[in-house]
Amino acid sequence: MNAAEARALSADQIKDELVNLKKEQFNLRFQQATGQLENTARVRVVRRDIARLKTVLKTKTVEAAKSETSKGEG
């Protein structure tokens, strides 16, 4: 998932995707520990996707907070 795709999602969709990626990350770590992991590059991709989604979610949260405070100033 790239940043543009992540920005197109709603906050709830991002949270759901984060849950799925964290489950996948756990499974990949488990496979790596038991020696069953074949695609080692997937670990890196999942970790970066998690970071990307967290960044987009934080940005959306900050923007929402800014818009709420600017509504009260008028």
Biopython code that builds the backbone (N, CA, C, O; Angstrom):
import numpy as np
from Bio.PDB.StructureBuilder import StructureBuilder

atoms = [
    (1, "MET", "N", (0.850, -1.178, 0.000)),
    (1, "MET", "CA", (0.000, 0.000, 0.000)),
    (1, "MET", "C", (0.893, 1.237, 0.000)),
    (1, "MET", "O", (1.812, 1.357, 0.810)),
    (2, "ASN", "N", (0.609, 2.139, -0.909)),
    (2, "ASN", "CA", (1.401, 3.373, -0.938)),
    (2, "ASN", "C", (0.675, 4.475, -0.165)),
    (2, "ASN", "O", (-0.457, 4.294, 0.283)),
    (3, "ALA", "N", (1.337, 5.605, -0.021)),
    (3, "ALA", "CA", (0.801, 6.690, 0.800)),
    (3, "ALA", "C", (-0.496, 7.251, 0.222)),
    (3, "ALA", "O", (-1.404, 7.605, 0.974)),
    (4, "ALA", "N", (-0.592, 7.334, -1.091)),
    (4, "ALA", "CA", (-1.808, 7.868, -1.706)),
    (4, "ALA", "C", (-3.007, 6.964, -1.412)),
    (4, "ALA", "O", (-4.105, 7.454, -1.148)),
    (5, "GLU", "N", (-2.800, 5.666, -1.456)),
    (5, "GLU", "CA", (-3.882, 4.736, -1.123)),
    (5, "GLU", "C", (-4.268, 4.865, 0.343)),
    (5, "GLU", "O", (-5.448, 4.800, 0.686)),
    (6, "ALA", "N", (-3.287, 5.046, 1.197)),
    (6, "ALA", "CA", (-3.557, 5.176, 2.631)),
    (6, "ALA", "C", (-4.337, 6.448, 2.930)),
    (6, "ALA", "O", (-5.246, 6.438, 3.760)),
    (7, "ARG", "N", (-3.989, 7.544, 2.262)),
    (7, "ARG", "CA", (-4.694, 8.809, 2.487)),
    (7, "ARG", "C", (-6.144, 8.744, 2.024)),
    (7, "ARG", "O", (-6.987, 9.481, 2.534)),
    (8, "ALA", "N", (-6.440, 7.881, 1.074)),
    (8, "ALA", "CA", (-7.798, 7.759, 0.551)),
    (8, "ALA", "C", (-8.715, 7.020, 1.526)),
    (8, "ALA", "O", (-9.937, 7.101, 1.398)),
    (9, "LEU", "N", (-8.150, 6.307, 2.491)),
    (9, "LEU", "CA", (-8.947, 5.538, 3.439)),
    (9, "LEU", "C", (-9.444, 6.428, 4.573)),
    (9, "LEU", "O", (-8.843, 7.457, 4.881)),
    (10, "SER", "N", (-10.547, 6.017, 5.187)),
    (10, "SER", "CA", (-11.035, 6.725, 6.368)),
    (10, "SER", "C", (-10.236, 6.267, 7.587)),
    (10, "SER", "O", (-9.487, 5.293, 7.514)),
    (11, "ALA", "N", (-10.396, 6.963, 8.689)),
    (11, "ALA", "CA", (-9.658, 6.625, 9.903)),
    (11, "ALA", "C", (-9.995, 5.215, 10.382)),
    (11, "ALA", "O", (-9.110, 4.476, 10.814)),
    (12, "ASP", "N", (-11.260, 4.847, 10.307)),
    (12, "ASP", "CA", (-11.667, 3.501, 10.730)),
    (12, "ASP", "C", (-11.067, 2.429, 9.829)),
    (12, "ASP", "O", (-10.648, 1.375, 10.306)),
    (13, "GLN", "N", (-11.025, 2.697, 8.537)),
    (13, "GLN", "CA", (-10.438, 1.739, 7.605)),
    (13, "GLN", "C", (-8.945, 1.593, 7.865)),
    (13, "GLN", "O", (-8.403, 0.491, 7.769)),
    (14, "ILE", "N", (-8.281, 2.685, 8.190)),
    (14, "ILE", "CA", (-6.850, 2.633, 8.498)),
    (14, "ILE", "C", (-6.624, 1.792, 9.747)),
    (14, "ILE", "O", (-5.705, 0.974, 9.790)),
    (15, "LYS", "N", (-7.456, 1.990, 10.761)),
    (15, "LYS", "CA", (-7.311, 1.211, 11.994)),
    (15, "LYS", "C", (-7.521, -0.276, 11.736)),
    (15, "LYS", "O", (-6.797, -1.111, 12.279)),
    (16, "ASP", "N", (-8.506, -0.608, 10.912)),
    (16, "ASP", "CA", (-8.745, -2.009, 10.564)),
    (16, "ASP", "C", (-7.552, -2.602, 9.824)),
    (16, "ASP", "O", (-7.138, -3.729, 10.095)),
    (17, "GLU", "N", (-7.011, -1.841, 8.899)),
    (17, "GLU", "CA", (-5.853, -2.299, 8.130)),
    (17, "GLU", "C", (-4.643, -2.469, 9.050)),
    (17, "GLU", "O", (-3.860, -3.403, 8.876)),
    (18, "LEU", "N", (-4.484, -1.576, 10.024)),
    (18, "LEU", "CA", (-3.387, -1.706, 10.987)),
    (18, "LEU", "C", (-3.495, -2.996, 11.793)),
    (18, "LEU", "O", (-2.496, -3.671, 12.040)),
    (19, "VAL", "N", (-4.704, -3.325, 12.195)),
    (19, "VAL", "CA", (-4.919, -4.573, 12.945)),
    (19, "VAL", "C", (-4.512, -5.764, 12.086)),
    (19, "VAL", "O", (-3.830, -6.672, 12.562)),
    (20, "ASN", "N", (-4.928, -5.765, 10.825)),
    (20, "ASN", "CA", (-4.592, -6.870, 9.929)),
    (20, "ASN", "C", (-3.086, -6.973, 9.711)),
    (20, "ASN", "O", (-2.528, -8.071, 9.708)),
    (21, "LEU", "N", (-2.433, -5.833, 9.530)),
    (21, "LEU", "CA", (-0.987, -5.852, 9.304)),
    (21, "LEU", "C", (-0.229, -6.297, 10.549)),
    (21, "LEU", "O", (0.782, -6.991, 10.441)),
    (22, "LYS", "N", (-0.700, -5.910, 11.713)),
    (22, "LYS", "CA", (-0.031, -6.336, 12.946)),
    (22, "LYS", "C", (-0.171, -7.844, 13.150)),
    (22, "LYS", "O", (0.755, -8.495, 13.635)),
    (23, "LYS", "N", (-1.330, -8.399, 12.781)),
    (23, "LYS", "CA", (-1.507, -9.852, 12.844)),
    (23, "LYS", "C", (-0.554, -10.546, 11.873)),
    (23, "LYS", "O", (0.068, -11.555, 12.205)),
    (24, "GLU", "N", (-0.453, -9.983, 10.666)),
    (24, "GLU", "CA", (0.455, -10.557, 9.680)),
    (24, "GLU", "C", (1.896, -10.460, 10.166)),
    (24, "GLU", "O", (2.674, -11.399, 9.994)),
    (25, "GLN", "N", (2.254, -9.337, 10.768)),
    (25, "GLN", "CA", (3.608, -9.162, 11.283)),
    (25, "GLN", "C", (3.909, -10.202, 12.359)),
    (25, "GLN", "O", (5.001, -10.769, 12.386)),
    (26, "PHE", "N", (2.952, -10.453, 13.239)),
    (26, "PHE", "CA", (3.136, -11.469, 14.272)),
    (26, "PHE", "C", (3.371, -12.831, 13.639)),
    (26, "PHE", "O", (4.287, -13.555, 14.028)),
    (27, "ASN", "N", (2.538, -13.177, 12.659)),
    (27, "ASN", "CA", (2.676, -14.478, 11.997)),
    (27, "ASN", "C", (4.021, -14.597, 11.279)),
    (27, "ASN", "O", (4.647, -15.657, 11.303)),
    (28, "LEU", "N", (4.460, -13.524, 10.650)),
    (28, "LEU", "CA", (5.753, -13.549, 9.964)),
    (28, "LEU", "C", (6.897, -13.734, 10.962)),
    (28, "LEU", "O", (7.831, -14.494, 10.708)),
    (29, "ARG", "N", (6.821, -13.039, 12.092)),
    (29, "ARG", "CA", (7.860, -13.196, 13.115)),
    (29, "ARG", "C", (7.876, -14.621, 13.654)),
    (29, "ARG", "O", (8.940, -15.186, 13.908)),
    (30, "PHE", "N", (6.703, -15.187, 13.822)),
    (30, "PHE", "CA", (6.601, -16.561, 14.313)),
    (30, "PHE", "C", (7.212, -17.524, 13.302)),
    (30, "PHE", "O", (7.959, -18.430, 13.672)),
    (31, "GLN", "N", (6.889, -17.326, 12.020)),
    (31, "GLN", "CA", (7.449, -18.182, 10.973)),
    (31, "GLN", "C", (8.967, -18.040, 10.908)),
    (31, "GLN", "O", (9.680, -19.022, 10.701)),
    (32, "GLN", "N", (9.454, -16.822, 11.084)),
    (32, "GLN", "CA", (10.898, -16.586, 11.033)),
    (32, "GLN", "C", (11.598, -17.290, 12.195)),
    (32, "GLN", "O", (12.679, -17.852, 12.023)),
    (33, "ALA", "N", (10.990, -17.260, 13.360)),
    (33, "ALA", "CA", (11.582, -17.888, 14.536)),
    (33, "ALA", "C", (11.627, -19.409, 14.396)),
    (33, "ALA", "O", (12.540, -20.056, 14.910)),
    (34, "THR", "N", (10.645, -19.974, 13.705)),
    (34, "THR", "CA", (10.604, -21.423, 13.545)),
    (34, "THR", "C", (11.301, -21.886, 12.269)),
    (34, "THR", "O", (11.374, -23.084, 11.993)),
    (35, "GLY", "N", (11.808, -20.939, 11.498)),
    (35, "GLY", "CA", (12.537, -21.303, 10.285)),
    (35, "GLY", "C", (11.656, -21.633, 9.100)),
    (35, "GLY", "O", (12.124, -22.246, 8.141)),
    (36, "GLN", "N", (10.403, -21.247, 9.140)),
    (36, "GLN", "CA", (9.468, -21.561, 8.067)),
    (36, "GLN", "C", (9.244, -20.404, 7.099)),
    (36, "GLN", "O", (8.536, -20.563, 6.105)),
    (37, "LEU", "N", (9.833, -19.251, 7.370)),
    (37, "LEU", "CA", (9.603, -18.070, 6.548)),
    (37, "LEU", "C", (10.380, -18.178, 5.245)),
    (37, "LEU", "O", (11.600, -18.336, 5.245)),
    (38, "GLU", "N", (9.652, -18.090, 4.131)),
    (38, "GLU", "CA", (10.290, -18.183, 2.821)),
    (38, "GLU", "C", (10.550, -16.809, 2.222)),
    (38, "GLU", "O", (11.612, -16.574, 1.645)),
    (39, "ASN", "N", (9.586, -15.898, 2.353)),
    (39, "ASN", "CA", (9.723, -14.560, 1.776)),
    (39, "ASN", "C", (10.132, -13.577, 2.877)),
    (39, "ASN", "O", (9.286, -12.942, 3.506)),
    (40, "THR", "N", (11.430, -13.467, 3.093)),
    (40, "THR", "CA", (11.918, -12.609, 4.180)),
    (40, "THR", "C", (11.685, -11.130, 3.893)),
    (40, "THR", "O", (11.621, -10.333, 4.829)),
    (41, "ALA", "N", (11.558, -10.746, 2.647)),
    (41, "ALA", "CA", (11.332, -9.343, 2.301)),
    (41, "ALA", "C", (9.954, -8.879, 2.756)),
    (41, "ALA", "O", (9.738, -7.682, 2.944)),
    (42, "ARG", "N", (9.031, -9.798, 2.935)),
    (42, "ARG", "CA", (7.674, -9.425, 3.352)),
    (42, "ARG", "C", (7.681, -8.778, 4.745)),
    (42, "ARG", "O", (6.845, -7.923, 5.034)),
    (43, "VAL", "N", (8.616, -9.183, 5.601)),
    (43, "VAL", "CA", (8.717, -8.605, 6.942)),
    (43, "VAL", "C", (8.956, -7.100, 6.831)),
    (43, "VAL", "O", (8.315, -6.310, 7.525)),
    (44, "ARG", "N", (9.861, -6.717, 5.976)),
    (44, "ARG", "CA", (10.195, -5.308, 5.786)),
    (44, "ARG", "C", (9.022, -4.530, 5.196)),
    (44, "ARG", "O", (8.737, -3.409, 5.617)),
    (45, "VAL", "N", (8.352, -5.127, 4.226)),
    (45, "VAL", "CA", (7.218, -4.462, 3.584)),
    (45, "VAL", "C", (6.095, -4.223, 4.595)),
    (45, "VAL", "O", (5.516, -3.138, 4.639)),
    (46, "VAL", "N", (5.794, -5.222, 5.393)),
    (46, "VAL", "CA", (4.715, -5.095, 6.382)),
    (46, "VAL", "C", (5.081, -4.039, 7.417)),
    (46, "VAL", "O", (4.236, -3.229, 7.798)),
    (47, "ARG", "N", (6.330, -4.038, 7.876)),
    (47, "ARG", "CA", (6.758, -3.055, 8.869)),
    (47, "ARG", "C", (6.628, -1.632, 8.323)),
    (47, "ARG", "O", (6.188, -0.728, 9.033)),
    (48, "ARG", "N", (7.005, -1.444, 7.082)),
    (48, "ARG", "CA", (6.905, -0.114, 6.480)),
    (48, "ARG", "C", (5.450, 0.283, 6.230)),
    (48, "ARG", "O", (5.097, 1.453, 6.376)),
    (49, "ASP", "N", (4.615, -0.669, 5.860)),
    (49, "ASP", "CA", (3.193, -0.365, 5.682)),
    (49, "ASP", "C", (2.560, 0.073, 7.000)),
    (49, "ASP", "O", (1.750, 1.000, 7.030)),
    (50, "ILE", "N", (2.934, -0.597, 8.088)),
    (50, "ILE", "CA", (2.420, -0.212, 9.404)),
    (50, "ILE", "C", (2.841, 1.219, 9.733)),
    (50, "ILE", "O", (2.026, 2.024, 10.184)),
    (51, "ALA", "N", (4.096, 1.525, 9.508)),
    (51, "ALA", "CA", (4.593, 2.879, 9.790)),
    (51, "ALA", "C", (3.892, 3.903, 8.918)),
    (51, "ALA", "O", (3.543, 4.986, 9.388)),
    (52, "ARG", "N", (3.683, 3.570, 7.652)),
    (52, "ARG", "CA", (3.020, 4.494, 6.722)),
    (52, "ARG", "C", (1.593, 4.771, 7.171)),
    (52, "ARG", "O", (1.153, 5.921, 7.169)),
    (53, "LEU", "N", (0.869, 3.725, 7.555)),
    (53, "LEU", "CA", (-0.512, 3.903, 7.993)),
    (53, "LEU", "C", (-0.588, 4.695, 9.297)),
    (53, "LEU", "O", (-1.483, 5.522, 9.470)),
    (54, "LYS", "N", (0.347, 4.445, 10.210)),
    (54, "LYS", "CA", (0.357, 5.206, 11.458)),
    (54, "LYS", "C", (0.618, 6.678, 11.188)),
    (54, "LYS", "O", (0.021, 7.543, 11.828)),
    (55, "THR", "N", (1.500, 6.966, 10.249)),
    (55, "THR", "CA", (1.802, 8.358, 9.905)),
    (55, "THR", "C", (0.585, 9.044, 9.313)),
    (55, "THR", "O", (0.267, 10.173, 9.686)),
    (56, "VAL", "N", (-0.101, 8.374, 8.394)),
    (56, "VAL", "CA", (-1.287, 8.953, 7.762)),
    (56, "VAL", "C", (-2.386, 9.155, 8.800)),
    (56, "VAL", "O", (-3.069, 10.180, 8.791)),
    (57, "LEU", "N", (-2.560, 8.184, 9.696)),
    (57, "LEU", "CA", (-3.584, 8.295, 10.731)),
    (57, "LEU", "C", (-3.292, 9.470, 11.660)),
    (57, "LEU", "O", (-4.203, 10.210, 12.030)),
    (58, "LYS", "N", (-2.037, 9.642, 12.034)),
    (58, "LYS", "CA", (-1.652, 10.759, 12.901)),
    (58, "LYS", "C", (-1.892, 12.096, 12.194)),
    (58, "LYS", "O", (-2.365, 13.054, 12.805)),
    (59, "THR", "N", (-1.562, 12.149, 10.908)),
    (59, "THR", "CA", (-1.782, 13.369, 10.132)),
    (59, "THR", "C", (-3.263, 13.710, 10.081)),
    (59, "THR", "O", (-3.644, 14.867, 10.256)),
    (60, "LYS", "N", (-4.102, 12.699, 9.840)),
    (60, "LYS", "CA", (-5.546, 12.937, 9.797)),
    (60, "LYS", "C", (-6.061, 13.406, 11.157)),
    (60, "LYS", "O", (-6.932, 14.272, 11.225)),
    (61, "THR", "N", (-5.529, 12.841, 12.228)),
    (61, "THR", "CA", (-5.949, 13.225, 13.569)),
    (61, "THR", "C", (-5.584, 14.677, 13.863)),
    (61, "THR", "O", (-6.392, 15.428, 14.409)),
    (62, "VAL", "N", (-4.374, 15.066, 13.503)),
    (62, "VAL", "CA", (-3.921, 16.441, 13.729)),
    (62, "VAL", "C", (-4.744, 17.420, 12.895)),
    (62, "VAL", "O", (-5.142, 18.476, 13.386)),
    (63, "GLU", "N", (-4.997, 17.070, 11.642)),
    (63, "GLU", "CA", (-5.798, 17.949, 10.790)),
    (63, "GLU", "C", (-7.220, 18.092, 11.318)),
    (63, "GLU", "O", (-7.800, 19.177, 11.264)),
    (64, "ALA", "N", (-7.782, 17.000, 11.826)),
    (64, "ALA", "CA", (-9.130, 17.062, 12.381)),
    (64, "ALA", "C", (-9.153, 17.949, 13.629)),
    (64, "ALA", "O", (-10.098, 18.709, 13.837)),
    (65, "ALA", "N", (-8.120, 17.849, 14.450)),
    (65, "ALA", "CA", (-8.046, 18.672, 15.654)),
    (65, "ALA", "C", (-7.897, 20.143, 15.295)),
    (65, "ALA", "O", (-8.489, 21.006, 15.943)),
    (66, "LYS", "N", (-7.111, 20.429, 14.267)),
    (66, "LYS", "CA", (-6.932, 21.815, 13.836)),
    (66, "LYS", "C", (-8.239, 22.388, 13.308)),
    (66, "LYS", "O", (-8.569, 23.544, 13.576)),
    (67, "SER", "N", (-8.977, 21.586, 12.563)),
    (67, "SER", "CA", (-10.238, 22.079, 12.012)),
    (67, "SER", "C", (-11.275, 22.305, 13.129)),
    (67, "SER", "O", (-12.110, 23.203, 13.031)),
    (68, "GLU", "N", (-11.216, 21.502, 14.165)),
    (68, "GLU", "CA", (-12.131, 21.681, 15.292)),
    (68, "GLU", "C", (-11.812, 22.967, 16.055)),
    (68, "GLU", "O", (-12.722, 23.691, 16.461)),
    (69, "THR", "N", (-10.533, 23.249, 16.250)),
    (69, "THR", "CA", (-10.180, 24.460, 16.980)),
    (69, "THR", "C", (-10.428, 25.708, 16.149)),
    (69, "THR", "O", (-10.768, 26.753, 16.702)),
    (70, "SER", "N", (-10.266, 25.624, 14.847)),
    (70, "SER", "CA", (-10.510, 26.788, 14.004)),
    (70, "SER", "C", (-12.003, 27.093, 13.878)),
    (70, "SER", "O", (-12.377, 28.236, 13.616)),
    (71, "LYS", "N", (-12.860, 26.084, 14.060)),
    (71, "LYS", "CA", (-14.304, 26.323, 14.036)),
    (71, "LYS", "C", (-14.740, 27.137, 15.246)),
    (71, "LYS", "O", (-15.659, 27.951, 15.157)),
    (72, "GLY", "N", (-14.079, 26.915, 16.373)),
    (72, "GLY", "CA", (-14.447, 27.618, 17.592)),
    (72, "GLY", "C", (-13.986, 29.049, 17.650)),
    (72, "GLY", "O", (-14.481, 29.823, 18.470)),
    (73, "GLU", "N", (-13.032, 29.430, 16.785)),
    (73, "GLU", "CA", (-12.490, 30.778, 16.829)),
    (73, "GLU", "C", (-13.410, 31.808, 16.156)),
    (73, "GLU", "O", (-13.344, 32.993, 16.485)),
    (74, "GLY", "N", (-14.248, 31.385, 15.240)),
    (74, "GLY", "CA", (-15.059, 32.291, 14.428)),
    (74, "GLY", "C", (-16.121, 32.970, 15.162)),
    (74, "GLY", "O", (-16.867, 33.757, 14.581)),
]
sb = StructureBuilder()
sb.init_structure("model")
sb.init_model(0)
sb.init_chain("A")
sb.init_seg("    ")
for serial, (resi, resn, name, xyz) in enumerate(atoms, 1):
    if name == "N":
        sb.init_residue(resn, " ", resi, " ")
    sb.init_atom(name, np.array(xyz, "f"), 0.0, 1.0, " ", f" {name:<3s}", serial, name[0])
structure = sb.get_structure()
